Amino acid sequence: MKSIRAKISPSGRLSIPAPFRRAVGLQAGGEVVIELAGKEMRIRSLAEAVAQAQALSRRLLGERPKAAVDDFIAERRREAAKE
């Protein structure tokens, strides 16, 4: 893992060095997802976070990509019928 020492500005901003941005495909104005994992912060591009979520969804749902939506709608209908 590469590392670099950086400073946080008085306003709380942190500049990500260009080689790091290039390595993960970040462009100026691009969105990132920042996760807190214990005492570590992880920064990923929004596109990478979405791709990982989609991969997890495919693993969990397998051949039933609409299963989560179908299950949600069915549950909501059961709840509405009880009211």
C-alpha positions, -999 to +999 in steps of 0.1 A: +000+000+000+013+034-009+010+062+016+017+099+017+017+125+045-008+153+040-022+182+060-058+191+067-065+228+061-079+250+089-113+247+071-111+209+073-102+203+036-078+175+025-063+175-009-059+140-025-026+138-044-029+135-082-013+101-084-038+087-059-068+103-078-055+089-111-050+054-095-087+052-085-102+071-115-113+103-097-119+134-118-121+170-106-156+175-092-162+137-089-181+123-060-166+100-034-179+078-006-161+082+027-165+053+051-155+052+088-141+018+097-130+019+133-103+046+134-097+045+097-114+065+069-118+049+035-124+070+004-138+054-028-152+068-059-190+068-061-187+046-092-167+020-073-190+020-043-220+015-066-202-013-085-194-031-053-230-028-040-243-042-074-219-071-072-230-079-036-266-077-047-260-101-076-243-125-052-272-124-027-300-125-052-285-148-078-309-154-107-337-134-090-326-097-096-361-084-087-365-105-056-357-078-032-383-054-048-409-082-051-404-091-014-406-055-003-439-049-023-454-082-009-445-071+026-461-037+022-492-053+008-495-076+038-491-046+061-517-026+043-541-055+044-538-056+082-548-019+085 
